């Protein structure tokens, strides 16, 4: 058991012993078993199986390792020999059996009108721990130069200081996530406002151009124009209409880009 635990927690642990069961033959056997079972039930050999349905199959022992286990829903699970908690709440240092070097935040009043407790000044205690780390490191170097055999106590002090500092930083994670989300939403809102403003500008330019085209079209249709002028100015009017249409398309392409 001790050798197995050391193998799991090693820097480069070996693969689990059941990797040998993941052979091409076993994979083909499992696919065949799933197809036969699906045909006998719903007639669909290409059915997508859930882990719970696969576990309900009567599979041989060498094929059971190919079926993924159910995802844990509560409690803890082990990853490379270390227990991981499914709860998102940060456990306290006291619950982990570690000495806490900063005070607990003041408790709220349990009366009808509960007063909000003052938050803990994390920055102040982080600064104190940082100074203690520097002092303890200097003391640790001095112990190594004078009595190296007495290093263990001071090393434990350094470890405890680092754990407390790391725990204080982790207490800031919800605040960091909240502020990051606020910043991201503010950037999206500003980007949306800029896009709306650009759309309004393009709309105004298109409306002015359409109004100009309407006025020029009215002038072209004016009965004052004679038939003699129509032949001489027809080419100029057509060229102007083409240029105005090109300007309109340029505006629309600019908006799309």
N, C-alpha and C positions, 0 to 999 in steps of 0.2 A: 504493500500500500504506500509506504514512504517513497519507494522508487518511482511508482506511478505518479505520485504527487509532484515529485521533483521534475519528472519528464514533462508534465503539463505546464508547470510554472517556469520552465527554462526559457532563455531568450529566444532560442530557435527550437520550439518543441517539435517532436516527430509527429507524423500524421497519426490519427487514431487507428487502433488495430482493425477496425471494421472497414477500412478502405479497400481491402481485398475483395469485399463483396460487391463493389461497384465495378463489375466486369461487364463486357459486352454481352456475354451469354445471359447474365442475370437481368440486365436491362431488357433484353428481348423477351425473356420469360415473363417479366412483369408486364410488359406491353401486351403480350399474348393473353395473360390472365385478365387484364383489364378489358380487353376487347371481348373475350368470351363472357365475362360477367355482364358487360353492358348489353350484349346481344340477348342474353337470357332475361334481362329485365326490361329494357326499353327499346331494344333493337338498334341502338346507335353505337357502332363500334368506335367512333371518334369522340366519345363523350369526354368532357373535361372533369376530372375527378378532383374532389376536395380532399385535404389530408384526413378528415374524419371518415370520409367514405372509403378511402384507401385502407385506413386502419381497420375498418370493419370487414375487409376482405379476408378470406381464409388463405393467407399466404404462407409459403414455407419459411422456415427460420432464416435461410440465406437471403430471402427477398425482403424481410422486414426492415433491414437497415436502409433499404432504398426508399422507404416511405417516410416523409418528413414528419416529425412530431408536431403536436399541437403547440401553438404559441402560448407562452405563459400569460395569464391574465392578472395574477396577483402574487405577492410574496417576492421571492428572489430567484435568480438563476445564476449559474456559474459560467464564467468565460475565462479560459486558461487558468482555472483554479481559483479565481477571485469572484466573490459573490457580488452580484449587481442587483440593486434594488429597483423594482418597477415603479415605485412611488416617485413622483417628481419633487416631493418635499425634501429639503436638505436636512439630513439628520444632524442633531447637535453633537458637539464634541463629547459631552458627558455620556450620551447614548453609545458612543463608540469607545468609551473607556479612556479618553484622552483628557488631560488636564487643560482646562480652559483658562487662558491668561487675561481675558477681558470680561467685564461684568455682563450679566444678563440685562436686557432692556427692562425698564421698570414696568411692572404689571399694571394693567388697567383696573380701575375701580369697578367692582362687580355690582354696584348699586343700580338704581333705576336710571340715573343720569351718569353713565360711565364716561369718565374723562379719558381723552386720548393721551396715551403715554408719550413722553418725549422720545424721539428716536435715538438710537445709540450712535454716538459720534465715531463712525468707523474710521474716518481719516485720522483722527487723533490717536486711536489705538494702533492703527497700522504704522504710524510714525514712531510710536513708542516701541513696537515690536522690531522695526527696522533698526533702531538704535541699539536695542538689546541684542539683535543678531550680530551687529558689528562688534560690540563689546565681548560677547561670548565667543566669537571667532578669534579675537585677539587672545582671549584667555585660553582657548583651545590650542592655538599655536604655541603659547607659553608652556602649557602642560606637555605638549609633545617634545619640546626642547629640554624640559627639566625631568619630568617623570612620565615617559610615554605609556607606561602600564596603567595609568590612571585616566586614560582618554575617554573611557566608556561613559562616565557620568556626564562629562561636558558634551559629548556627542549626542546623548539623549536630550540634553537641554536644547541644543541646536535643532534637532529633529522636531521637538515640541514647538519651538518658535516658528519654524517653517510651516508646520501643520496649522497652527493658529492663524498665521498670516494668510495662508491659502484659503482657510475657511472663511475669514473675513472678506476676502475678495469674492468668494462664491456667493456670499450674501448680497452682493451687488448685482448678480446676474439678472434677476427679474427686473431691476431698475434699468440695467443696460439694454435688455431686450425691449422694454417699454419705450425707452428713449429712441432706440434704433427704429422701431416701428413708427413712432411719431415723425421722425426725420424722413423716413421713406415716404410716408403718406403726404407730408408737406411738399416734398419734391414732386410727387405725382400730381398733386393739386396745382402746383405752380406750372408744371409742364402742360397740364390740361388748359389752364387759363391762357397760356401763351398760344396754344393751338387755336383756341376759340378767338383770340384777338387777331391772329393771322387770317382766320377764316372770315372774320368781319371785314378786315381790310380788303381782301380779295373780292368779297361780295360788293363792297362799295365801288371798287374799281370797275367791276363787271357792269354794275348798274349804271355808272356814269357813261361807260362805253356804249351800252345799249341805248341810253337816252340820246347820245350823240348820233348813233346810227339812225334812230327814229327821226330826229330832226333833219338829218341829211336826206333821208328817204322822202320826207315830206317836201323838201325843197326840190327834189328830182321830179316828184309828181305834180309840181306846181303847174297849173295850166298856162302860166305866163311864158314858159319855155316854148319856143317855136320849134317847128320841125327842122328848120335849117341848123339850129344850134344842136339838135339831137345828134346829127351825124358827126359834127366836129368835136363835141364834148362827150360823146358816148364812150370812147376809149378811156378818157380821163376818169369818168364816173366808175367804170368797171375796175380800173386799177385802184382807185380809192376804196372801193368796196372790198377788193381782195386784201388790201393792206389792213383794213379795219378788221376783217375776219381773221387775218393772221395774228393781229394783236390780241383778239379775243382768245384764240387758241393758245397763244403764248401765256396769257394769264391763267388759263385753266391748267396748262402743263406745269406752270410754276406752283400752283396750289397743290397739284398731285405730288410733286417732288418734295 
